[in-house]
Amino acid sequence: MLREELIKIVEENLNIDAENIDFATKIEDLDIDSIDLLDFIMTIEDKYDIEFSDEELDQIKSLEDIEELIEKKK
C-alpha cells in the first residue's frame, strides 16, 4: 500500500507516469530539479506526518530509500 501511495505522489508531484517509475532508479536519474525534489519530500513529510533529518536526506539515493525511511518512521 505504501508503494502505491508513493507512486501516486511521484505521478502528481514529479510528473512521471506510473509505468516509468522504478523504485531502484536513482533520484538523480529522474530528471527533476532540486526544487521539485524538495516539494516532493515536503509532500511526503506532510502526508505521513514525519520529518526527515538532514542526515537522512543525504542518504536518500532512490525512491526505495524514501520508502524504507517512511516505514522506519511509521
Contacts in CASP RR format, 6 or more apart in sequence:
PFRMAT RR
TARGET T0000
AUTHOR 0000-0000-0000
METHOD contacts of the structure
MODEL  1
MLREELIKIVEENLNIDAENIDFATKIEDLDIDSIDLLDFIMTIEDKYDI
EFSDEELDQIKSLEDIEELIEKKK
2 67 0 8 1.000
2 70 0 8 1.000
2 71 0 8 1.000
3 23 0 8 1.000
3 67 0 8 1.000
5 47 0 8 1.000
6 23 0 8 1.000
6 44 0 8 1.000
6 63 0 8 1.000
6 66 0 8 1.000
6 67 0 8 1.000
6 70 0 8 1.000
7 18 0 8 1.000
7 21 0 8 1.000
9 40 0 8 1.000
9 43 0 8 1.000
9 44 0 8 1.000
9 47 0 8 1.000
10 16 0 8 1.000
10 18 0 8 1.000
10 21 0 8 1.000
10 40 0 8 1.000
10 63 0 8 1.000
11 17 0 8 1.000
11 18 0 8 1.000
11 21 0 8 1.000
13 36 0 8 1.000
13 39 0 8 1.000
13 40 0 8 1.000
13 43 0 8 1.000
14 30 0 8 1.000
14 32 0 8 1.000
14 36 0 8 1.000
14 40 0 8 1.000
16 30 0 8 1.000
21 63 0 8 1.000
22 63 0 8 1.000
23 62 0 8 1.000
23 63 0 8 1.000
23 64 0 8 1.000
23 67 0 8 1.000
24 62 0 8 1.000
24 63 0 8 1.000
24 64 0 8 1.000
25 62 0 8 1.000
25 63 0 8 1.000
26 61 0 8 1.000
26 62 0 8 1.000
27 37 0 8 1.000
27 60 0 8 1.000
27 61 0 8 1.000
27 62 0 8 1.000
27 63 0 8 1.000
28 61 0 8 1.000
32 40 0 8 1.000
41 52 0 8 1.000
41 57 0 8 1.000
41 66 0 8 1.000
44 50 0 8 1.000
44 66 0 8 1.000
44 70 0 8 1.000
45 51 0 8 1.000
45 52 0 8 1.000
48 70 0 8 1.000
48 73 0 8 1.000
48 74 0 8 1.000
50 70 0 8 1.000
50 73 0 8 1.000
50 74 0 8 1.000
52 60 0 8 1.000
52 69 0 8 1.000
56 69 0 8 1.000
59 65 0 8 1.000
60 66 0 8 1.000
60 69 0 8 1.000
END
